[in-house]
Amino acid sequence: RELYMEYPQRRRDEAVRTATFGASAMIYAARSLGMGSTPMIGFDAEAVHREFGLADDEVPALLLAVGAERQGNWAQKPRRPVHEVLDLV
């Protein structure tokens, strides 16, 4: 607790990291159920805060859209090959 409680920015950073890992798990779960999903950017964080009645110390880190896959959507977005971005040691 000492690592975070005295440092509001660390708490916020950890919340964003945790939200990101949670969102990735939900993206994979949605995909396993045949659904599409994508994180959304550019949302009005203050409006989300109000709409969901978040407390002062709660942060809407991201929105995640999940639903039926759209016809013609790419099965996988273009990505670099793993060997170009990761060294396994």
VMD Tcl script that builds the backbone (N, CA, C; Angstrom):
set m [mol new atoms 267]
animate dup $m
set s [atomselect $m all]
$s set {name element resname resid chain x y z} {
  {N N ARG 1 A 0.807 -1.203 0.000}
  {CA C ARG 1 A 0.000 0.000 0.000}
  {C C ARG 1 A 0.844 1.258 0.000}
  {N N GLU 2 A 1.983 1.217 0.673}
  {CA C GLU 2 A 2.829 2.409 0.739}
  {C C GLU 2 A 3.303 2.834 -0.646}
  {N N LEU 3 A 3.407 1.873 -1.551}
  {CA C LEU 3 A 3.872 2.174 -2.898}
  {C C LEU 3 A 2.889 3.071 -3.659}
  {N N TYR 4 A 1.589 2.992 -3.312}
  {CA C TYR 4 A 0.576 3.722 -4.063}
  {C C TYR 4 A -0.169 4.802 -3.280}
  {N N MET 5 A -0.489 4.544 -2.042}
  {CA C MET 5 A -1.426 5.401 -1.321}
  {C C MET 5 A -0.975 6.855 -1.207}
  {N N GLU 6 A 0.302 7.080 -1.111}
  {CA C GLU 6 A 0.818 8.448 -0.978}
  {C C GLU 6 A 1.042 9.123 -2.330}
  {N N TYR 7 A 0.804 8.395 -3.426}
  {CA C TYR 7 A 1.142 8.905 -4.755}
  {C C TYR 7 A -0.053 8.785 -5.700}
  {N N PRO 8 A -0.863 9.833 -5.806}
  {CA C PRO 8 A -2.055 9.773 -6.658}
  {C C PRO 8 A -1.761 9.396 -8.111}
  {N N GLN 9 A -0.659 9.877 -8.670}
  {CA C GLN 9 A -0.358 9.545 -10.070}
  {C C GLN 9 A -0.062 8.059 -10.230}
  {N N ARG 10 A 0.635 7.465 -9.262}
  {CA C ARG 10 A 0.891 6.016 -9.312}
  {C C ARG 10 A -0.415 5.242 -9.244}
  {N N ARG 11 A -1.346 5.696 -8.386}
  {CA C ARG 11 A -2.644 5.017 -8.281}
  {C C ARG 11 A -3.377 5.080 -9.614}
  {N N ARG 12 A -3.361 6.257 -10.236}
  {CA C ARG 12 A -4.032 6.416 -11.532}
  {C C ARG 12 A -3.367 5.538 -12.591}
  {N N ASP 13 A -2.035 5.558 -12.633}
  {CA C ASP 13 A -1.322 4.736 -13.613}
  {C C ASP 13 A -1.641 3.252 -13.437}
  {N N GLU 14 A -1.695 2.793 -12.196}
  {CA C GLU 14 A -2.009 1.386 -11.933}
  {C C GLU 14 A -3.436 1.063 -12.355}
  {N N ALA 15 A -4.362 1.985 -12.133}
  {CA C ALA 15 A -5.751 1.779 -12.552}
  {C C ALA 15 A -5.840 1.624 -14.071}
  {N N VAL 16 A -5.109 2.450 -14.791}
  {CA C VAL 16 A -5.123 2.369 -16.253}
  {C C VAL 16 A -4.500 1.052 -16.721}
  {N N ARG 17 A -3.386 0.655 -16.124}
  {CA C ARG 17 A -2.761 -0.629 -16.481}
  {C C ARG 17 A -3.724 -1.782 -16.217}
  {N N THR 18 A -4.330 -1.791 -15.055}
  {CA C THR 18 A -5.244 -2.868 -14.698}
  {C C THR 18 A -6.442 -2.907 -15.646}
  {N N ALA 19 A -6.974 -1.737 -15.974}
  {CA C ALA 19 A -8.101 -1.667 -16.917}
  {C C ALA 19 A -7.701 -2.217 -18.281}
  {N N THR 20 A -6.481 -1.920 -18.695}
  {CA C THR 20 A -6.003 -2.402 -19.988}
  {C C THR 20 A -5.916 -3.921 -20.014}
  {N N PHE 21 A -5.372 -4.516 -18.959}
  {CA C PHE 21 A -5.292 -5.979 -18.900}
  {C C PHE 21 A -6.694 -6.595 -18.850}
  {N N GLY 22 A -7.585 -5.991 -18.086}
  {CA C GLY 22 A -8.960 -6.488 -18.022}
  {C C GLY 22 A -9.649 -6.406 -19.366}
  {N N ALA 23 A -9.451 -5.293 -20.070}
  {CA C ALA 23 A -10.055 -5.124 -21.391}
  {C C ALA 23 A -9.520 -6.159 -22.372}
  {N N SER 24 A -8.220 -6.432 -22.311}
  {CA C SER 24 A -7.667 -7.426 -23.234}
  {C C SER 24 A -8.273 -8.797 -22.971}
  {N N ALA 25 A -8.496 -9.138 -21.715}
  {CA C ALA 25 A -9.141 -10.418 -21.399}
  {C C ALA 25 A -10.566 -10.453 -21.954}
  {N N MET 26 A -11.281 -9.342 -21.845}
  {CA C MET 26 A -12.648 -9.296 -22.385}
  {C C MET 26 A -12.653 -9.358 -23.906}
  {N N ILE 27 A -11.654 -8.755 -24.555}
  {CA C ILE 27 A -11.549 -8.827 -26.014}
  {C C ILE 27 A -11.362 -10.279 -26.451}
  {N N TYR 28 A -10.458 -11.004 -25.788}
  {CA C TYR 28 A -10.235 -12.416 -26.125}
  {C C TYR 28 A -11.479 -13.257 -25.819}
  {N N ALA 29 A -12.147 -12.975 -24.722}
  {CA C ALA 29 A -13.371 -13.717 -24.386}
  {C C ALA 29 A -14.451 -13.474 -25.434}
  {N N ALA 30 A -14.612 -12.222 -25.849}
  {CA C ALA 30 A -15.605 -11.899 -26.877}
  {C C ALA 30 A -15.280 -12.646 -28.170}
  {N N ARG 31 A -14.012 -12.638 -28.540}
  {CA C ARG 31 A -13.597 -13.316 -29.769}
  {C C ARG 31 A -13.900 -14.808 -29.693}
  {N N SER 32 A -13.680 -15.410 -28.526}
  {CA C SER 32 A -13.942 -16.845 -28.370}
  {C C SER 32 A -15.431 -17.160 -28.492}
  {N N LEU 33 A -16.274 -16.156 -28.279}
  {CA C LEU 33 A -17.727 -16.319 -28.414}
  {C C LEU 33 A -18.222 -15.877 -29.786}
  {N N GLY 34 A -17.293 -15.569 -30.691}
  {CA C GLY 34 A -17.663 -15.176 -32.043}
  {C C GLY 34 A -18.097 -13.725 -32.173}
  {N N MET 35 A -17.759 -12.915 -31.195}
  {CA C MET 35 A -18.126 -11.500 -31.242}
  {C C MET 35 A -16.902 -10.650 -31.547}
  {N N GLY 36 A -17.165 -9.448 -32.009}
  {CA C GLY 36 A -16.100 -8.485 -32.231}
  {C C GLY 36 A -16.041 -7.510 -31.065}
  {N N SER 37 A -14.913 -6.857 -30.905}
  {CA C SER 37 A -14.784 -5.863 -29.842}
  {C C SER 37 A -13.659 -4.910 -30.193}
  {N N THR 38 A -13.746 -3.731 -29.624}
  {CA C THR 38 A -12.685 -2.758 -29.824}
  {C C THR 38 A -12.719 -1.724 -28.715}
  {N N PRO 39 A -11.550 -1.324 -28.229}
  {CA C PRO 39 A -11.529 -0.220 -27.261}
  {C C PRO 39 A -11.857 1.079 -27.992}
  {N N MET 40 A -12.516 1.962 -27.289}
  {CA C MET 40 A -12.914 3.237 -27.880}
  {C C MET 40 A -12.091 4.364 -27.265}
  {N N ILE 41 A -11.675 5.287 -28.110}
  {CA C ILE 41 A -10.945 6.459 -27.644}
  {C C ILE 41 A -11.762 7.696 -27.975}
  {N N GLY 42 A -11.351 8.806 -27.404}
  {CA C GLY 42 A -11.991 10.069 -27.728}
  {C C GLY 42 A -13.333 10.269 -27.051}
  {N N PHE 43 A -13.635 9.499 -26.020}
  {CA C PHE 43 A -14.913 9.668 -25.329}
  {C C PHE 43 A -14.808 10.797 -24.312}
  {N N ASP 44 A -15.946 11.303 -23.904}
  {CA C ASP 44 A -16.016 12.383 -22.919}
  {C C ASP 44 A -15.945 11.764 -21.526}
  {N N ALA 45 A -14.748 11.758 -20.938}
  {CA C ALA 45 A -14.533 11.101 -19.644}
  {C C ALA 45 A -15.398 11.710 -18.552}
  {N N GLU 46 A -15.598 13.014 -18.581}
  {CA C GLU 46 A -16.441 13.651 -17.557}
  {C C GLU 46 A -17.891 13.203 -17.689}
  {N N ALA 47 A -18.389 13.068 -18.919}
  {CA C ALA 47 A -19.764 12.603 -19.131}
  {C C ALA 47 A -19.922 11.159 -18.663}
  {N N VAL 48 A -18.924 10.306 -18.948}
  {CA C VAL 48 A -18.968 8.917 -18.488}
  {C C VAL 48 A -18.952 8.892 -16.965}
  {N N HIS 49 A -18.127 9.714 -16.376}
  {CA C HIS 49 A -18.031 9.817 -14.921}
  {C C HIS 49 A -19.401 10.144 -14.320}
  {N N ARG 50 A -20.062 11.129 -14.895}
  {CA C ARG 50 A -21.394 11.528 -14.403}
  {C C ARG 50 A -22.430 10.433 -14.645}
  {N N GLU 51 A -22.463 9.910 -15.866}
  {CA C GLU 51 A -23.490 8.932 -16.253}
  {C C GLU 51 A -23.466 7.684 -15.377}
  {N N PHE 52 A -22.269 7.246 -14.991}
  {CA C PHE 52 A -22.153 6.034 -14.192}
  {C C PHE 52 A -22.006 6.313 -12.702}
  {N N GLY 53 A -22.097 7.591 -12.318}
  {CA C GLY 53 A -22.038 7.943 -10.904}
  {C C GLY 53 A -20.739 7.540 -10.238}
  {N N LEU 54 A -19.622 7.734 -10.935}
  {CA C LEU 54 A -18.335 7.337 -10.384}
  {C C LEU 54 A -17.930 8.259 -9.242}
  {N N ALA 55 A -17.209 7.703 -8.297}
  {CA C ALA 55 A -16.694 8.479 -7.166}
  {C C ALA 55 A -15.541 9.361 -7.635}
  {N N ASP 56 A -15.167 10.311 -6.806}
  {CA C ASP 56 A -14.089 11.236 -7.169}
  {C C ASP 56 A -12.772 10.528 -7.461}
  {N N ASP 57 A -12.554 9.392 -6.807}
  {CA C ASP 57 A -11.283 8.688 -7.020}
  {C C ASP 57 A -11.396 7.564 -8.049}
  {N N GLU 58 A -12.484 7.528 -8.810}
  {CA C GLU 58 A -12.651 6.527 -9.864}
  {C C GLU 58 A -12.444 7.191 -11.226}
  {N N VAL 59 A -11.753 6.479 -12.122}
  {CA C VAL 59 A -11.368 7.026 -13.416}
  {C C VAL 59 A -11.908 6.138 -14.534}
  {N N PRO 60 A -12.661 6.703 -15.482}
  {CA C PRO 60 A -13.054 5.896 -16.644}
  {C C PRO 60 A -11.856 5.763 -17.582}
  {N N ALA 61 A -11.148 4.656 -17.499}
  {CA C ALA 61 A -9.896 4.491 -18.237}
  {C C ALA 61 A -10.123 4.232 -19.722}
  {N N LEU 62 A -11.160 3.469 -20.064}
  {CA C LEU 62 A -11.454 3.187 -21.458}
  {C C LEU 62 A -12.870 2.667 -21.572}
  {N N LEU 63 A -13.388 2.721 -22.779}
  {CA C LEU 63 A -14.676 2.102 -23.090}
  {C C LEU 63 A -14.380 0.951 -24.036}
  {N N LEU 64 A -15.147 -0.118 -23.909}
  {CA C LEU 64 A -14.940 -1.280 -24.756}
  {C C LEU 64 A -16.262 -1.644 -25.407}
  {N N ALA 65 A -16.300 -1.554 -26.728}
  {CA C ALA 65 A -17.495 -1.954 -27.476}
  {C C ALA 65 A -17.390 -3.446 -27.781}
  {N N VAL 66 A -18.469 -4.184 -27.507}
  {CA C VAL 66 A -18.519 -5.617 -27.775}
  {C C VAL 66 A -19.847 -5.918 -28.442}
  {N N GLY 67 A -19.817 -6.683 -29.514}
  {CA C GLY 67 A -21.060 -7.026 -30.186}
  {C C GLY 67 A -20.825 -7.978 -31.347}
  {N N ALA 68 A -21.893 -8.172 -32.103}
  {CA C ALA 68 A -21.804 -9.057 -33.268}
  {C C ALA 68 A -20.758 -8.510 -34.232}
  {N N GLU 69 A -19.969 -9.429 -34.813}
  {CA C GLU 69 A -18.970 -8.984 -35.776}
  {C C GLU 69 A -19.638 -8.420 -37.008}
  {N N ARG 70 A -19.058 -7.391 -37.513}
  {CA C ARG 70 A -19.565 -6.720 -38.699}
  {C C ARG 70 A -19.134 -7.492 -39.948}
  {N N GLN 71 A -20.050 -7.697 -40.871}
  {CA C GLN 71 A -19.721 -8.361 -42.130}
  {C C GLN 71 A -18.603 -7.601 -42.834}
  {N N GLY 72 A -17.615 -8.336 -43.334}
  {CA C GLY 72 A -16.525 -7.724 -44.066}
  {C C GLY 72 A -15.423 -7.162 -43.185}
  {N N ASN 73 A -15.586 -7.244 -41.861}
  {CA C ASN 73 A -14.540 -6.756 -40.964}
  {C C ASN 73 A -13.324 -7.667 -41.082}
  {N N TRP 74 A -12.147 -7.093 -40.916}
  {CA C TRP 74 A -10.931 -7.890 -40.971}
  {C C TRP 74 A -10.951 -8.922 -39.855}
  {N N ALA 75 A -10.561 -10.126 -40.192}
  {CA C ALA 75 A -10.469 -11.168 -39.150}
  {C C ALA 75 A -9.391 -10.798 -38.139}
  {N N GLN 76 A -8.307 -10.220 -38.618}
  {CA C GLN 76 A -7.255 -9.731 -37.724}
  {C C GLN 76 A -6.660 -8.487 -38.352}
  {N N LYS 77 A -6.471 -7.495 -37.529}
  {CA C LYS 77 A -5.862 -6.263 -38.008}
  {C C LYS 77 A -4.405 -6.530 -38.378}
  {N N PRO 78 A -3.851 -5.771 -39.305}
  {CA C PRO 78 A -2.444 -5.992 -39.689}
  {C C PRO 78 A -1.505 -5.815 -38.497}
  {N N ARG 79 A -0.603 -6.747 -38.356}
  {CA C ARG 79 A 0.381 -6.681 -37.273}
  {C C ARG 79 A 1.730 -7.113 -37.811}
  {N N ARG 80 A 2.779 -6.587 -37.183}
  {CA C ARG 80 A 4.126 -7.039 -37.528}
  {C C ARG 80 A 4.309 -8.469 -37.018}
  {N N PRO 81 A 5.131 -9.244 -37.684}
  {CA C PRO 81 A 5.419 -10.598 -37.188}
  {C C PRO 81 A 6.070 -10.530 -35.807}
  {N N VAL 82 A 5.782 -11.515 -34.983}
  {CA C VAL 82 A 6.306 -11.550 -33.616}
  {C C VAL 82 A 7.824 -11.410 -33.601}
  {N N HIS 83 A 8.517 -12.071 -34.531}
  {CA C HIS 83 A 9.986 -12.028 -34.508}
  {C C HIS 83 A 10.539 -10.612 -34.756}
  {N N GLU 84 A 9.731 -9.710 -35.312}
  {CA C GLU 84 A 10.185 -8.334 -35.530}
  {C C GLU 84 A 10.030 -7.445 -34.291}
  {N N VAL 85 A 9.210 -7.856 -33.364}
  {CA C VAL 85 A 8.944 -7.000 -32.207}
  {C C VAL 85 A 9.274 -7.623 -30.868}
  {N N LEU 86 A 9.705 -8.898 -30.865}
  {CA C LEU 86 A 9.942 -9.591 -29.606}
  {C C LEU 86 A 11.167 -10.486 -29.719}
  {N N ASP 87 A 12.035 -10.386 -28.737}
  {CA C ASP 87 A 13.170 -11.305 -28.634}
  {C C ASP 87 A 12.901 -12.240 -27.468}
  {N N LEU 88 A 12.815 -13.518 -27.760}
  {CA C LEU 88 A 12.624 -14.513 -26.711}
  {C C LEU 88 A 13.990 -14.977 -26.234}
  {N N VAL 89 A 14.229 -14.856 -24.948}
  {CA C VAL 89 A 15.520 -15.249 -24.384}
  {C C VAL 89 A 15.366 -16.312 -23.330}
}
mol reanalyze $m
mol bondsrecalc $m
mol representation Tube
mol addrep $m
